Every structure is written in structure tokens, then in C-alpha cells.
Amino acid sequence: MQAFKHLLSGALIIGSISASFAQKGHMTLTVHAPNSKNPMVTVTTPVEGYYFDGNNRHFNLDSSSFYSTQQIPLDGTSIISVHNDYREAKLIVRPGQRAEISFLENGELAIKGENADGQYLYNRITADNTRSRFEELDGSPTVSGRLLKLDSMRQVDNNAILTLVNKGNIDPEFTKVLKSESEMYYRLLWSTDLFFTCRPLVYGEDQSSSKVAPEFVTAWKKMYSDVDEDWARSPFFTRLMSRYSSLLSIGHPREQNNNTPWALTELEKLKPLLKGKLLECAWANFIILGLRNNENEAIWLTNFEEFKQQFPNSKITPILAPALKSVEDYHAKLLIDTPGVIFLENVDYYTSLKELMKGIKGKFYYVDLWATWCGPCKAELQYSIKLHDELEKVGFTPLYLSLDNEKADTKWKEMVKGFPLKGLNMRTGEALHKGINQEVPKFTGIPRYLIVNDKGDIVNWDALRPSDGTALIQQLKSYLK
């Protein structure tokens, strides 16, 4: 179990960098994105040293040079995230420093400035969001075997860090933060693996009859036994807390047609276990997570009032306030008709997807299987909304096919108009819902995406997601040839 000790030692490393978040000032950031389709750059910076996903600055690249240089305010040594056209780079920086990021056309990342080799290594270590890499651990059927594999993966990165230290390529302060971020990444990787291993229990399977070995649940609980507020300094914090909420769902599964927003449900599980800065940061980040998932229920306005009462001096409050305006705007949209939103009727007429698509053939469709209760579905919808015009431009019509039951009909129509989901919208009847469960190959849940040609044939039963951005557009174009 030596590997587990390495992971737990991350708390000591993280704690040692807390004093670094003190000196205030600015750093100079240059962003270069040759021929980027989207000129907007978003930079996310911490608030008083704690990562908050809603603290964003936006600026545009020059239309001819695709460059922009900005002064970024910092509260001492900080981890910032830079986004452009579905691409992300993370930097460990402090006031007075300069950095240049180039998002190259081949998908590569180039970084110049202080600690450039370390910055590149940081992005290489954390490039995978753990949803793919966790499968490398699954070669072992035991906790101890997976931890040995995890430790070997982590050690490769530690050796790479040590090489840069020995060469004098990264300074001591940067090294401390880089090591702590590496530890946080491997915590998330371990938690992700445990989530997928224990997923049947998370979604309601009885523990007494489950095939999931109890040692995996025990290991998952142990991983979260030493949470402290320094976790909240990392960009991985919200995802770690989301996995923690999934762990807390074991024995208390979410009701499928629960009308409470998904992110708020996750937050409510965490609130009794978190205190002080940990709770403040988790709460604020989950509000942002919910709003970005287009969870626009009015209950968020009440929740924000509760946040302000519990943390009356929070520096995050004035940043959150404008974001909550989107909830008010959402409900205002419900009072008017939204152009481009089309509802298909006759939900009880169709009994299979193939039958439905033949019934509306004549166009190329990108089909989104979703539901109002599905958090990951709504997270993807934010990308669908942004991609709508590009989908139409390449010749595809979006078809949003909701798996909600009849009781959720009012909420479904409200969400479609409030988002809004421009394109065709249909809620499955009972027969079609049953048909989808039987018809879609290896159907394990939603969201799920299909590609349909103009003859009504389903030519891809498991297409890329909207969050795949340009890769999805290229995939769709390949079916037009």
C-alpha cells in the first residue's frame, strides 16, 4: 500500500505552498492562436489564491496577427487557465512574470517565459481529464494492484519534474506548486477510477448483492479522509468534489425525476461535511457548474441568498452576482416565443429510432439523446448551443430527443425554450423510450449522440459529443461526402 501513502503525502506538499499566495500584482500574458476560428480568449484566475471557475477575464485576439497581450491581476503565486476554441492551457505564475502561450494548428501547445519547460510538463501531465486514462488502472482486479500501477504512473512524472530541477530549468517555488498539482491530478485519477468501478452502487445497486468488491468503496472513502482547504487551490477541486458527491450517493441514490438541479443536489450532499473556506469554494464552484450546465431553475436565486448569508464577507459574491442574472434572463425567455425552436408532436406514433428517422428523412441529423434530470446531458448542451450555427452551416439539423416521461413534459418544454435548443425537439413516448433501450448498441446511458443521413439511416450510433468541438464538426462533414 506504499502508493497510497504517496497520494496522502500530497496534503503536506500542498500545505507547504499556502504561504506563496500572498504577494499581489500583475503578470504579462501573451496568447497566440494561429487561424483560430474563435478570437475570444478566456482566462480564469483564483480569488485570494483559491481557484474559482467563475473568475474569468475575456479578450479577443487581433484579427490579423492572432496575438493578444494582457496584464493579468494575481493574488500572489497562482494557477491560471487559458481557453480558446475548446483548447486549454494551465500556467503556474506569479506577479512580475511573463508568459506566452501558442495554441498551434496541429493541436500542439508551445509555451515561452519563466519555467517554460515546467509549464509544458504541467500541461502534459494533466492533459487527460482522467475519463480516459483511468482505464490504465483497470488491469488489476484489486485495490492494491491498481495503487501500484497508479504509483508507477505518478513516479514517471515525478522523475520528469526532478530532471527539470536538476537541470535548473524550474525555480523552487514553481516546483512546489507543480508537485502539488501532480498529486492533485493523481488523486482525481484515482477517484475517477473508483467512480467507474463503483458506478453501479452510485446509481442505486444494493451493496449486499453487488459484484463491486467492498474494498473499492473503502479505498474511495479513505481517499477523502484528509480533505483540507488547500485542495481548493487547485483547478481539479470541483471535479474532486463532484466525485466525492458520487461517493456519498452510495446508499442514497438520486431519484431519476428529481426536479432539483443536478449540481445543487451534488452540493447538498457535500455541505454537511465541508466547513469554512472548503465549503465556500465548493459552494461557489457548484453554483457556477450548475449555471454552466444550464440548470436555470429559480431555486438557484434562493441558494445564492443562502450563500451570501453564510459567507457575508466572501470576495466571490460580487463575481457570482452577474452570473445569477442568467437565471433571471432564462425565466424571462419563457414568456416569449423563441425563433428556431421546433417541437415535434405525435410522440406515441413511433416505436423505434429507425422508424422515427425514416419518418422525418430528407435532412442530415445530429441526434442528442438527453433528459432534464441528466446533469452530464445539460453540461453538454452548453456546447450544443454554441455549436448550433456551425452545425447548420455544415448541413446538419440538431434533433434533441428527450427521454423524459410524461410527468416531466412541462419542465422539458420549459428547458427547451429557456436554453434555447434551436432545432427539432421531441420527447419520447413510452414505446419509443423502450425501443431506444433495446435498439441502441451497447446503450449504457445518456447523453448519447447519433448521426443520421438524409435517407433516414442511422450511420453512427455513438458519435462524438458537442464538447469535442471541431473534432465533431469534422466527423459530421465526413458523412456528407
PAZARO-84896 format. One record per residue (C-alpha): x negated, y negated, z negated. Coordinates in nm, 3 decimals. Layout:
{{X, Y, Z}}
...
END
This chain:
{{0.000, 0.000, 0.000}}
{{-0.304, -0.229, 0.041}}
{{-0.134, -0.400, 0.335}}
{{0.150, -0.519, 0.118}}
{{-0.100, -0.682, -0.119}}
{{-0.241, -0.881, 0.171}}
{{0.103, -1.016, 0.253}}
{{0.175, -1.112, -0.105}}
{{-0.156, -1.295, -0.125}}
{{-0.016, -1.537, 0.131}}
{{0.160, -1.721, -0.151}}
{{-0.179, -1.805, -0.303}}
{{-0.312, -1.930, 0.029}}
{{-0.003, -2.141, 0.092}}
{{-0.016, -2.282, -0.258}}
{{-0.375, -2.392, -0.209}}
{{-0.279, -2.624, 0.077}}
{{0.001, -2.809, -0.104}}
{{-0.232, -3.091, -0.209}}
{{-0.313, -3.159, 0.157}}
{{0.034, -3.304, 0.219}}
{{-0.038, -3.642, 0.067}}
{{-0.206, -3.900, 0.291}}
{{0.037, -4.082, 0.523}}
{{-0.035, -4.228, 0.864}}
{{-0.012, -4.151, 1.236}}
{{-0.172, -3.912, 1.484}}
{{-0.201, -3.970, 1.857}}
{{-0.025, -3.707, 2.068}}
{{-0.057, -3.679, 2.445}}
{{0.173, -3.440, 2.630}}
{{0.118, -3.332, 2.989}}
{{0.366, -3.109, 3.172}}
{{0.286, -3.099, 3.546}}
{{0.601, -3.094, 3.761}}
{{0.827, -3.030, 3.462}}
{{1.193, -3.012, 3.561}}
{{1.287, -3.182, 3.236}}
{{1.098, -3.501, 3.143}}
{{1.217, -3.501, 2.782}}
{{0.973, -3.404, 2.508}}
{{1.091, -3.333, 2.154}}
{{0.850, -3.346, 1.859}}
{{0.961, -3.201, 1.525}}
{{0.775, -3.322, 1.218}}
{{0.803, -3.239, 0.846}}
{{0.969, -3.456, 0.584}}
{{0.733, -3.514, 0.292}}
{{0.534, -3.208, 0.401}}
{{0.835, -2.975, 0.425}}
{{0.942, -2.851, 0.767}}
{{1.282, -2.979, 0.871}}
{{1.410, -2.874, 1.211}}
{{1.627, -3.183, 1.242}}
{{1.348, -3.441, 1.210}}
{{1.298, -3.497, 1.581}}
{{1.148, -3.767, 1.799}}
{{1.233, -3.773, 2.170}}
{{1.045, -3.936, 2.455}}
{{1.013, -3.892, 2.831}}
{{0.713, -3.805, 3.042}}
{{0.605, -4.051, 3.309}}
{{0.790, -3.957, 3.629}}
{{0.478, -3.961, 3.847}}
{{0.191, -3.850, 3.621}}
{{0.397, -3.624, 3.388}}
{{0.198, -3.766, 3.095}}
{{0.303, -3.946, 2.780}}
{{0.104, -4.062, 2.477}}
{{0.281, -4.133, 2.150}}
{{0.198, -4.226, 1.791}}
{{0.350, -3.962, 1.562}}
{{0.404, -4.056, 1.193}}
{{0.284, -3.794, 0.945}}
{{0.307, -3.735, 0.571}}
{{-0.049, -3.604, 0.545}}
{{-0.157, -3.271, 0.696}}
{{0.143, -3.147, 0.892}}
{{0.266, -2.870, 1.118}}
{{0.450, -3.019, 1.415}}
{{0.635, -2.853, 1.701}}
{{0.637, -2.993, 2.055}}
{{0.906, -2.883, 2.303}}
{{0.950, -2.940, 2.675}}
{{1.169, -2.748, 2.920}}
{{1.215, -2.438, 2.696}}
{{0.844, -2.430, 2.609}}
{{0.698, -2.483, 2.264}}
{{0.358, -2.558, 2.115}}
{{0.276, -2.595, 1.747}}
{{-0.005, -2.809, 1.607}}
{{-0.171, -2.840, 1.266}}
{{-0.264, -3.207, 1.247}}
{{-0.334, -3.492, 1.005}}
{{-0.331, -3.873, 1.026}}
{{-0.600, -4.027, 1.242}}
{{-0.642, -3.724, 1.468}}
{{-0.577, -3.698, 1.843}}
{{-0.439, -3.401, 2.032}}
{{-0.344, -3.335, 2.393}}
{{-0.107, -3.054, 2.495}}
{{-0.067, -2.940, 2.855}}
{{0.226, -2.715, 2.945}}
{{0.082, -2.570, 3.264}}
{{0.289, -2.450, 3.558}}
{{0.168, -2.090, 3.520}}
{{0.317, -2.076, 3.172}}
{{-0.019, -2.121, 3.001}}
{{-0.093, -2.373, 2.728}}
{{-0.401, -2.596, 2.714}}
{{-0.495, -2.797, 2.404}}
{{-0.762, -3.065, 2.357}}
{{-0.869, -3.253, 2.043}}
{{-0.990, -3.167, 1.694}}
{{-0.977, -2.797, 1.611}}
{{-0.866, -2.722, 1.969}}
{{-0.980, -2.358, 1.959}}
{{-0.793, -2.310, 1.632}}
{{-0.480, -2.476, 1.771}}
{{-0.485, -2.241, 2.068}}
{{-0.534, -1.941, 1.836}}
{{-0.244, -2.057, 1.617}}
{{-0.015, -2.063, 1.920}}
{{-0.142, -1.727, 2.041}}
{{-0.082, -1.562, 1.703}}
{{0.271, -1.698, 1.675}}
{{0.372, -1.691, 2.044}}
{{0.609, -1.397, 1.998}}
{{0.914, -1.479, 1.785}}
{{0.886, -1.126, 1.633}}
{{1.201, -0.996, 1.808}}
{{0.980, -0.803, 2.050}}
{{0.661, -0.739, 1.858}}
{{0.827, -0.572, 1.560}}
{{0.872, -0.260, 1.772}}
{{0.496, -0.202, 1.745}}
{{0.557, -0.111, 1.380}}
{{0.823, 0.148, 1.454}}
{{0.577, 0.419, 1.548}}
{{0.578, 0.524, 1.183}}
{{0.889, 0.658, 1.006}}
{{0.767, 0.539, 0.664}}
{{0.715, 0.205, 0.489}}
{{0.352, 0.282, 0.408}}
{{0.276, 0.376, 0.770}}
{{0.430, 0.058, 0.904}}
{{0.248, -0.156, 0.649}}
{{-0.083, -0.003, 0.756}}
{{-0.004, -0.095, 1.116}}
{{0.106, -0.443, 1.009}}
{{-0.217, -0.492, 0.817}}
{{-0.428, -0.383, 1.114}}
{{-0.248, -0.635, 1.336}}
{{-0.296, -0.910, 1.080}}
{{-0.663, -0.822, 1.035}}
{{-0.729, -0.871, 1.408}}
{{-0.603, -1.229, 1.376}}
{{-0.794, -1.287, 1.053}}
{{-1.111, -1.178, 1.226}}
{{-1.040, -1.422, 1.510}}
{{-0.997, -1.701, 1.254}}
{{-1.322, -1.601, 1.081}}
{{-1.507, -1.612, 1.413}}
{{-1.398, -1.972, 1.467}}
{{-1.500, -2.061, 1.111}}
{{-1.846, -1.908, 1.157}}
{{-1.893, -2.097, 1.482}}
{{-1.793, -2.422, 1.312}}
{{-1.506, -2.471, 1.557}}
{{-1.242, -2.542, 1.290}}
{{-1.270, -2.750, 0.974}}
{{-1.190, -2.617, 0.621}}
{{-0.856, -2.797, 0.581}}
{{-0.730, -2.674, 0.917}}
{{-0.850, -2.324, 0.831}}
{{-0.645, -2.313, 0.510}}
{{-0.325, -2.408, 0.691}}
{{-0.396, -2.170, 0.980}}
{{-0.446, -1.878, 0.740}}
{{-0.126, -1.960, 0.554}}
{{0.070, -1.982, 0.880}}
{{-0.070, -1.647, 0.991}}
{{0.053, -1.495, 0.664}}
{{0.397, -1.652, 0.709}}
{{0.418, -1.516, 1.064}}
{{0.342, -1.163, 0.943}}
{{0.598, -1.198, 0.665}}
{{0.854, -1.282, 0.931}}
{{0.738, -0.993, 1.149}}
{{0.775, -0.751, 0.858}}
{{1.116, -0.891, 0.765}}
{{1.230, -0.865, 1.128}}
{{1.126, -0.501, 1.145}}
{{1.311, -0.428, 0.821}}
{{1.617, -0.610, 0.950}}
{{1.641, -0.393, 1.261}}
{{1.566, -0.080, 1.060}}
{{1.836, -0.163, 0.805}}
{{2.080, -0.322, 1.051}}
{{2.347, -0.050, 1.007}}
{{2.356, -0.138, 0.636}}
{{2.359, -0.513, 0.707}}
{{2.668, -0.466, 0.921}}
{{2.859, -0.258, 0.673}}
{{2.744, 0.105, 0.684}}
{{2.780, 0.277, 0.348}}
{{2.442, 0.322, 0.180}}
{{2.534, 0.659, 0.032}}
{{2.592, 0.813, 0.375}}
{{2.345, 0.608, 0.578}}
{{2.049, 0.755, 0.765}}
{{1.842, 0.450, 0.668}}
{{1.581, 0.559, 0.412}}
{{1.625, 0.370, 0.080}}
{{1.252, 0.286, 0.074}}
{{1.306, 0.036, 0.356}}
{{1.568, -0.158, 0.157}}
{{1.336, -0.153, -0.144}}
{{1.046, -0.285, 0.065}}
{{1.266, -0.561, 0.206}}
{{1.371, -0.673, -0.142}}
{{1.009, -0.667, -0.259}}
{{0.907, -0.891, 0.029}}
{{1.136, -1.165, -0.101}}
{{1.044, -1.124, -0.466}}
{{0.791, -1.409, -0.464}}
{{0.963, -1.681, -0.260}}
{{0.846, -2.027, -0.361}}
{{0.887, -2.377, -0.224}}
{{0.563, -2.364, -0.026}}
{{0.741, -2.128, 0.213}}
{{0.947, -2.431, 0.314}}
{{0.638, -2.600, 0.462}}
{{0.630, -2.350, 0.749}}
{{0.827, -2.365, 1.079}}
{{0.909, -1.998, 1.009}}
{{1.102, -2.087, 0.693}}
{{1.454, -2.098, 0.840}}
{{1.412, -1.764, 1.017}}
{{1.272, -1.610, 0.700}}
{{1.573, -1.737, 0.506}}
{{1.809, -1.605, 0.775}}
{{1.652, -1.260, 0.739}}
{{1.682, -1.296, 0.360}}
{{2.054, -1.364, 0.400}}
{{2.083, -1.048, 0.610}}
{{1.920, -0.852, 0.330}}
{{2.176, -0.996, 0.087}}
{{2.453, -0.875, 0.321}}
{{2.378, -0.513, 0.238}}
{{2.674, -0.400, 0.034}}
{{2.855, -0.727, 0.118}}
{{2.907, -0.731, 0.497}}
{{3.059, -1.032, 0.670}}
{{3.420, -0.996, 0.780}}
{{3.426, -0.995, 1.159}}
{{3.703, -1.250, 1.196}}
{{3.592, -1.471, 0.908}}
{{3.665, -1.831, 1.009}}
{{3.379, -1.974, 0.804}}
{{3.089, -2.086, 1.028}}
{{2.818, -1.821, 1.053}}
{{2.536, -2.047, 0.931}}
{{2.744, -2.161, 0.633}}
{{2.820, -1.800, 0.540}}
{{2.447, -1.725, 0.551}}
{{2.371, -2.030, 0.337}}
{{2.628, -1.941, 0.072}}
{{2.452, -1.609, 0.011}}
{{2.123, -1.788, -0.050}}
{{2.239, -2.077, -0.269}}
{{2.263, -1.881, -0.598}}
{{1.904, -1.756, -0.555}}
{{1.727, -2.075, -0.448}}
{{1.653, -2.383, -0.655}}
{{1.500, -2.728, -0.620}}
{{1.306, -2.803, -0.304}}
{{1.360, -2.450, -0.171}}
{{1.738, -2.493, -0.183}}
{{1.725, -2.848, -0.047}}
{{1.519, -2.743, 0.255}}
{{1.713, -2.423, 0.321}}
{{2.045, -2.606, 0.293}}
{{1.942, -2.887, 0.529}}
{{1.791, -2.649, 0.785}}
{{2.101, -2.428, 0.783}}
{{2.322, -2.732, 0.846}}
{{2.108, -2.812, 1.149}}
{{2.114, -2.445, 1.252}}
{{2.493, -2.440, 1.235}}
{{2.534, -2.761, 1.432}}
{{2.292, -2.640, 1.699}}
{{2.494, -2.320, 1.719}}
{{2.791, -2.544, 1.797}}
{{2.961, -2.447, 1.472}}
{{3.164, -2.765, 1.463}}
{{3.424, -2.676, 1.203}}
{{3.525, -2.969, 0.985}}
{{3.406, -2.779, 0.679}}
{{3.052, -2.897, 0.763}}
{{3.155, -3.252, 0.674}}
{{3.263, -3.134, 0.329}}
{{2.946, -2.928, 0.295}}
{{2.732, -3.233, 0.374}}
{{2.905, -3.429, 0.098}}
{{2.818, -3.148, -0.143}}
{{2.455, -3.162, -0.026}}
{{2.439, -3.536, -0.096}}
{{2.585, -3.488, -0.442}}
{{2.335, -3.216, -0.534}}
{{2.036, -3.398, -0.384}}
{{2.119, -3.769, -0.421}}
{{1.762, -3.880, -0.350}}
{{1.686, -3.647, -0.063}}
{{1.480, -3.802, 0.217}}
{{1.656, -3.563, 0.455}}
{{2.003, -3.716, 0.406}}
{{1.959, -4.017, 0.639}}
{{1.826, -3.780, 0.908}}
{{2.119, -3.541, 0.869}}
{{2.388, -3.811, 0.876}}
{{2.376, -3.883, 1.252}}
{{2.378, -3.509, 1.327}}
{{2.709, -3.471, 1.140}}
{{2.856, -3.728, 1.377}}
{{2.863, -3.448, 1.638}}
{{3.125, -3.266, 1.429}}
{{3.347, -3.573, 1.431}}
{{3.298, -3.610, 1.807}}
{{3.384, -3.243, 1.858}}
{{3.722, -3.282, 1.691}}
{{3.790, -3.598, 1.890}}
{{3.742, -3.397, 2.213}}
{{4.019, -3.160, 2.109}}
{{4.269, -3.440, 2.154}}
{{4.192, -3.486, 2.524}}
{{4.171, -3.262, 2.832}}
{{3.818, -3.162, 2.933}}
{{3.749, -3.155, 3.309}}
{{3.583, -2.836, 3.430}}
{{3.721, -2.611, 3.156}}
{{3.949, -2.349, 3.314}}
{{4.147, -2.089, 3.121}}
{{4.236, -1.759, 3.292}}
{{4.565, -1.607, 3.189}}
{{4.704, -1.251, 3.225}}
{{4.472, -1.115, 2.958}}
{{4.677, -0.797, 2.930}}
{{4.668, -0.725, 3.303}}
{{4.311, -0.591, 3.317}}
{{4.178, -0.276, 3.152}}
{{3.814, -0.280, 3.268}}
{{3.542, -0.525, 3.367}}
{{3.519, -0.376, 3.714}}
{{3.891, -0.429, 3.760}}
{{3.867, -0.788, 3.635}}
{{3.575, -0.880, 3.859}}
{{3.741, -0.731, 4.167}}
{{4.046, -0.938, 4.079}}
{{3.852, -1.267, 4.090}}
{{3.590, -1.176, 4.355}}
{{3.469, -1.430, 4.606}}
{{3.209, -1.604, 4.390}}
{{2.886, -1.512, 4.214}}
{{2.946, -1.500, 3.837}}
{{2.723, -1.514, 3.532}}
{{2.933, -1.344, 3.265}}
{{2.888, -1.422, 2.897}}
{{3.042, -1.174, 2.651}}
{{3.085, -1.359, 2.323}}
{{3.321, -1.426, 2.031}}
{{3.396, -1.713, 1.796}}
{{3.272, -1.512, 1.495}}
{{2.937, -1.424, 1.654}}
{{2.655, -1.650, 1.530}}
{{2.392, -1.542, 1.786}}
{{2.651, -1.590, 2.063}}
{{2.710, -1.950, 1.962}}
{{2.336, -2.007, 1.932}}
{{2.303, -1.904, 2.298}}
{{2.598, -2.121, 2.401}}
{{2.392, -2.435, 2.334}}
{{2.161, -2.323, 2.615}}
{{2.455, -2.227, 2.838}}
{{2.596, -2.577, 2.810}}
{{2.262, -2.733, 2.906}}
{{2.221, -2.491, 3.199}}
{{2.574, -2.537, 3.339}}
{{2.488, -2.780, 3.618}}
{{2.186, -2.574, 3.724}}
{{2.396, -2.255, 3.732}}
{{2.649, -2.421, 3.958}}
{{2.370, -2.568, 4.172}}
{{2.219, -2.227, 4.249}}
{{2.563, -2.087, 4.331}}
{{2.683, -1.916, 4.011}}
{{3.005, -1.980, 3.822}}
{{2.996, -1.918, 3.447}}
{{3.260, -1.681, 3.313}}
{{3.289, -1.689, 2.934}}
{{3.465, -1.370, 2.829}}
{{3.562, -1.376, 2.462}}
{{3.608, -1.053, 2.268}}
{{3.821, -1.228, 2.004}}
{{4.150, -1.068, 1.912}}
{{4.488, -1.235, 1.947}}
{{4.479, -1.381, 1.594}}
{{4.178, -1.592, 1.694}}
{{4.340, -1.730, 2.011}}
{{4.388, -2.082, 1.874}}
{{4.034, -2.105, 1.738}}
{{3.894, -1.966, 2.065}}
{{4.070, -2.229, 2.276}}
{{3.958, -2.498, 2.033}}
{{3.594, -2.392, 2.064}}
{{3.609, -2.371, 2.443}}
{{3.740, -2.728, 2.466}}
{{3.524, -2.864, 2.186}}
{{3.188, -2.733, 2.313}}
{{3.297, -2.765, 2.603}}
{{3.248, -2.443, 2.804}}
{{3.283, -2.560, 3.161}}
{{3.366, -2.279, 3.399}}
{{3.610, -1.989, 3.369}}
{{3.723, -1.884, 3.023}}
{{3.917, -1.573, 2.930}}
{{3.995, -1.388, 2.609}}
{{4.016, -1.011, 2.646}}
{{4.334, -0.826, 2.570}}
{{4.322, -0.509, 2.362}}
{{4.292, -0.279, 2.665}}
{{4.011, -0.478, 2.829}}
{{3.824, -0.503, 2.498}}
{{3.839, -0.125, 2.463}}
{{3.735, -0.086, 2.825}}
{{3.427, -0.306, 2.774}}
{{3.315, -0.095, 2.477}}
{{3.329, 0.216, 2.694}}
{{3.213, 0.065, 3.023}}
{{2.904, -0.144, 2.941}}
{{2.591, 0.078, 2.940}}
{{2.415, 0.103, 2.603}}
{{2.653, -0.154, 2.459}}
{{2.541, -0.228, 2.104}}
{{2.697, -0.569, 2.056}}
{{2.717, -0.928, 2.169}}
{{2.600, -1.158, 2.310}}
{{2.562, -0.966, 2.635}}
{{2.524, -1.107, 2.986}}
{{2.621, -0.966, 3.326}}
{{2.560, -1.071, 3.684}}
{{2.837, -1.021, 3.941}}
{{2.807, -1.071, 4.317}}
{{3.065, -1.227, 4.546}}
{{3.211, -0.885, 4.629}}
{{3.307, -0.835, 4.266}}
{{3.031, -0.580, 4.199}}
{{2.852, -0.591, 3.863}}
{{2.490, -0.583, 3.980}}
{{2.322, -0.634, 3.642}}
{{2.475, -0.509, 3.319}}
{{2.208, -0.660, 3.092}}
{{2.092, -0.991, 3.236}}
{{1.859, -1.245, 3.076}}
{{2.000, -1.484, 2.818}}
{{2.066, -1.858, 2.865}}
{{1.778, -1.927, 2.624}}
{{1.545, -1.766, 2.879}}
{{1.595, -2.085, 3.080}}
{{1.401, -2.093, 3.407}}
{{1.343, -1.716, 3.397}}
{{1.721, -1.666, 3.401}}
{{1.762, -1.906, 3.693}}
{{1.500, -1.714, 3.891}}
{{1.675, -1.386, 3.808}}
{{2.007, -1.524, 3.931}}
{{1.851, -1.653, 4.253}}
{{1.714, -1.306, 4.326}}
{{2.071, -1.176, 4.364}}
{{2.161, -1.440, 4.622}}
{{1.912, -1.305, 4.877}}
END
